[in-house]
Amino acid sequence: MFWIDPPIGNSPASGGALIAKLSDNEYLVTALRARVSFSPSDELAGQVHMIERVEEGHFENGAWVFERVWNGDQTDWGLKLQPQSLIY
């Protein structure tokens, strides 16, 4: 994978993620100390794919409150979710 060793991770593992599919092309991702990547299904293997947009924000009174859009260099190796409480 681009001349680097795979990540070692934490021992013991201390992170996790929750992914909810909102529509055909929209997902809600929340995680703590995790890296999340999306890949095509077996039916689409070999086809080009990309993440079009990643929004960071939070929910307030049941409504999504947008905070910022992640840049491409923040998403090209997957979504690296830090220890802060964030929703994407």
N, C-alpha and C positions, 0 to 999 in steps of 0.2 A: 504494500500500500504506500506508494510514493516514497519509498526508501526510508521508512521509519518503522520502528517496532510498534506493535499494538500497545495501547495504553495498559498499564499494569492494574490500575484501580486501587480501591481501598481494601484493607484487610483488618477487621471484617468489613464486609460490604455495609455501607451506611446510607445509601441513597435509594431513591425510587421514583417512579413516574406514573402518572395517570393520563391516559389519552382517550378522549371522547370524540367520536365521529359526529359532527354536526350536520354535514351534508356530503355529497359526493366528493367535493374538493375542499372541505373545510373541517378542521380539527381543533379541539381545545386541548392544550397540553399544559399540565402543571407538574412540576417535579422539584426534587431536592437533591442536589449533588448527583446529577445524572447527565448523560449525553444521549439525545434522542435523534435517530435518523429515520427517514422515510425512504423506502425502496419500492420499485414496481413489483407487482405480483408476478407469479410464475408465467401467467399468460402474456405479460408485457415485458418479460426478461429481454434484455438487450436493447430496448428502446430508450431513447433519451428522456430523462425526467429532471425536474428541478422544483425547488420550492419557490413559488412566485412571490410570496409576501409573508413576513412574520411580524405580527403586531404584539407589542408588550402592553399590558394594561391590567386592570382589575375590575371586579364587579362591585357596584355600589347600588344598593336597593334593588338588586336583580337585573340591573342594566350594565352592559359592558362600557367601561370608561377607558378609552384609548389613551396611551401615554406616549408611545414612540414606535417607529418601524425599525426593525433590525436591518443593518446593512448586509450585503451579500457576503462579505468576508466574515460575518458573524454566523452565517448559516451554512457555508459550503462544506464544512466537516460535520454537519449535524448541529443540533441545538444544544449548546453546553449550558446547562442550568445550574446555577451556583447555589450556595447555601441560603441566599435570601429567599423570602417567600414571594415568588413571581408566578404570573399566569401568562401564557402565550397563545 
